[in-house]
Amino acid sequence: MLTLTLSESFTHILFQLGIGGIGGFLIGYAMRKVIKVALIVGVVVFSLIFLAYTDVINVDYSGLSETASSFVNAVNPALNLLTPLFAHIPFIVSLVFGLFLGFRRE
């Protein structure tokens, strides 16, 4: 039977908090950069949708539907990963906190 002392348990939790916080900060900083690119892509996509609506261009919606369907089918197994995530709540909380700090950093 494996038993941990209080200091060993505390060290393990601090390690998770530290790694989660640093990882969250880096992810938040990267997300901030990605969002800038996503806004530009969004404007381009919105422009294409507007042009399709006004019949300036023609869009093949069946191909778009097939691509979206295959994406959803690929992401669906990832939902099974939610259960193990609950076992790592200290890591997740510190990751979200670091994510918030990294996202706010200028």
Secondary structure, 3 states (H helix, E strand, C coil): CCCCCHHHHHHHHHHHHHHHHHHHHHHHHHHHHHHHHHHHHHHHHHHHHHHHHCCCCCCCHHHHHHHHHHHHHHHHHHHHHHHHHHHHHHHHHHHHHHHHHHHHCC
